[in-house]
Amino acid sequence: MLQSKNLSLLLSQVLTPLPALTPYQTISISLVSLSTEQPLFSCIQPNHGRSTANANSSNITSDQGFNRATIDGEGDDADEYDSDYINANINPRDNLKIISLLSIKSWNERLIQQQGANNNGRNNNWLVIQSNNFYMCLYKVTDEYLLLLCCESEYPKGLALKKLENLSKALKVRL
């Protein structure tokens, strides 16, 4: 069984900046339950800025050919939060539950579409969801758990996926 202290140490390693490779940062990392559609445990970059994107369930699209979904966002004003959280501006630092719900919805939609289609060798272990100011990477740990990594939009996606792949291997041993 994984304890929160051990989980915190594992997850926080993904948030460690790599200035030799990129000046951009990861924002947050979460272990998400597919059954509850909630983050079970999250680590957040303490000094990251407040970037936002306007997103709701109607403006998320998924491109299955590239394991990528897109959130059409506009605006960068963190003070325009709406009391209707589904239509609120999304900030990875403040709204991990909303981001988790929207991300898992995209994940599940992709799985449903792929059940009847031929995968043609596509990787079903990850999905990238793009926004204006950040993106989210989902990576499958087990049938019950996903990792959700939020990064600045300029952060290298290959590096993010490699970090998640390595973290997933470490978590599988402990879960």
C-alpha positions in Angstrom: 0.0 0.0 0.0 1.2 3.4 -0.9 1.4 6.0 1.9 0.8 9.7 1.3 4.4 10.6 2.3 5.8 8.1 -0.2 3.3 9.2 -2.9 4.2 12.9 -2.3 7.9 12.1 -2.8 7.2 10.2 -6.0 4.8 12.8 -7.5 6.9 15.8 -6.6 9.9 14.4 -8.5 7.9 15.1 -11.7 7.6 18.8 -10.8 11.3 19.2 -10.5 12.4 21.9 -13.0 15.0 20.9 -15.6 16.6 24.2 -16.6 19.3 22.4 -18.7 16.6 21.1 -21.0 13.8 23.7 -20.9 13.0 27.0 -19.1 9.3 26.0 -18.9 7.7 24.2 -16.0 5.2 21.5 -15.0 2.4 23.0 -13.0 0.8 20.1 -11.1 0.7 16.3 -11.0 -2.2 14.3 -9.7 -3.1 10.6 -9.2 -6.7 10.4 -10.4 -9.2 7.7 -9.8 -11.3 6.6 -12.8 -14.1 5.4 -10.6 -14.5 8.6 -8.6 -13.3 10.9 -11.4 -11.4 12.9 -8.7 -7.8 13.5 -8.0 -6.8 11.4 -5.0 -3.5 13.1 -4.4 -1.9 16.1 -6.0 1.3 18.1 -5.9 1.4 21.6 -7.2 4.4 23.8 -8.2 4.5 26.4 -5.4 5.7 29.3 -7.4 3.8 28.9 -10.7 1.9 31.8 -12.2 -1.9 31.9 -12.7 -2.7 31.0 -16.3 -6.3 30.3 -17.2 -8.3 29.1 -20.1 -12.0 29.2 -20.7 -13.3 25.6 -21.0 -16.5 23.7 -20.7 -17.8 20.3 -21.8 -19.0 21.7 -25.2 -15.7 23.0 -26.4 -13.4 20.0 -25.8 -12.6 18.1 -28.9 -10.5 15.0 -29.3 -8.3 14.0 -32.2 -7.8 10.3 -31.8 -5.1 10.1 -34.4 -2.7 12.0 -32.2 -3.9 11.0 -28.7 -4.7 14.7 -28.3 -7.7 16.7 -27.2 -8.2 20.4 -27.4 -9.8 23.0 -25.2 -10.7 26.2 -27.0 -9.7 28.9 -24.5 -9.7 32.6 -24.5 -8.8 35.2 -21.9 -6.1 35.2 -19.3 -7.9 37.0 -16.5 -7.9 35.0 -13.3 -10.4 37.3 -11.7 -13.3 36.3 -14.0 -14.2 33.1 -12.2 -17.8 32.2 -12.6 -19.9 30.6 -9.9 -21.0 28.0 -12.5 -17.7 26.0 -12.2 -18.2 24.0 -15.4 -18.2 27.2 -17.5 -15.5 28.9 -15.3 -12.1 29.8 -16.4 -9.8 26.9 -15.5 -6.5 27.3 -13.7 -4.6 24.1 -13.1 -3.4 25.4 -9.7 -6.9 26.2 -8.4 -9.3 23.8 -10.2 -7.8 20.3 -10.3 -11.2 18.7 -9.8 -12.7 20.5 -12.8 -9.6 19.7 -14.9 -9.8 16.0 -13.7 -13.5 15.8 -14.7 -12.9 17.3 -18.2 -9.8 15.2 -18.8 -11.4 12.0 -17.7 -14.4 12.8 -19.9 -12.0 13.1 -22.9 -10.2 9.9 -21.8 -13.5 7.9 -21.6 -14.8 9.3 -24.9 -11.6 8.2 -26.6 -11.9 4.7 -25.1 -15.5 4.4 -26.3 -14.5 5.4 -29.8 -11.6 3.0 -29.9 -13.7 0.0 -28.7 -15.3 -0.4 -32.1 -12.4 0.9 -34.2 -9.2 -0.7 -35.2 -6.4 0.9 -33.1 -3.7 0.5 -35.9 -1.0 0.3 -33.2 -2.0 3.5 -31.4 -0.8 3.8 -27.8 -3.8 3.7 -25.4 -1.8 4.6 -22.4 -1.7 8.4 -22.7 -3.7 11.4 -23.9 -2.7 15.0 -24.3 -5.3 17.7 -23.9 -4.3 21.2 -25.2 -5.4 24.5 -23.9 -4.2 28.0 -24.8 -1.9 28.5 -21.8 -1.3 25.0 -20.6 -1.8 21.3 -21.5 -2.7 18.2 -19.5 -1.2 14.8 -20.1 -3.1 11.8 -18.9 -1.1 8.6 -18.4 -2.6 5.2 -17.5 -1.1 3.6 -14.4 -3.7 0.8 -13.9 -7.3 0.2 -15.0 -8.3 2.2 -11.9 -5.7 5.1 -11.8 -4.4 7.7 -14.2 -1.7 10.3 -13.7 -2.7 13.9 -14.7 0.2 16.3 -15.4 -0.5 19.9 -16.1 2.3 21.8 -17.9 3.0 25.2 -19.4 2.0 25.1 -23.1 5.7 25.4 -24.2 6.9 22.5 -22.0 8.1 19.7 -24.2 5.4 17.1 -24.5 7.9 14.3 -25.1 9.6 15.1 -21.8 6.3 15.2 -20.0 5.2 11.8 -21.4 8.6 10.3 -20.5 8.3 11.6 -16.9 4.8 10.1 -16.7 5.9 6.8 -18.1 8.7 6.5 -15.5 6.4 7.6 -12.7 3.8 5.0 -13.8 6.3 2.2 -13.7 7.3 3.2 -10.2 3.7 3.5 -9.0 2.7 0.1 -10.5 5.3 -1.6 -8.2 3.7 0.2 -5.2 0.0 0.0 -5.9 
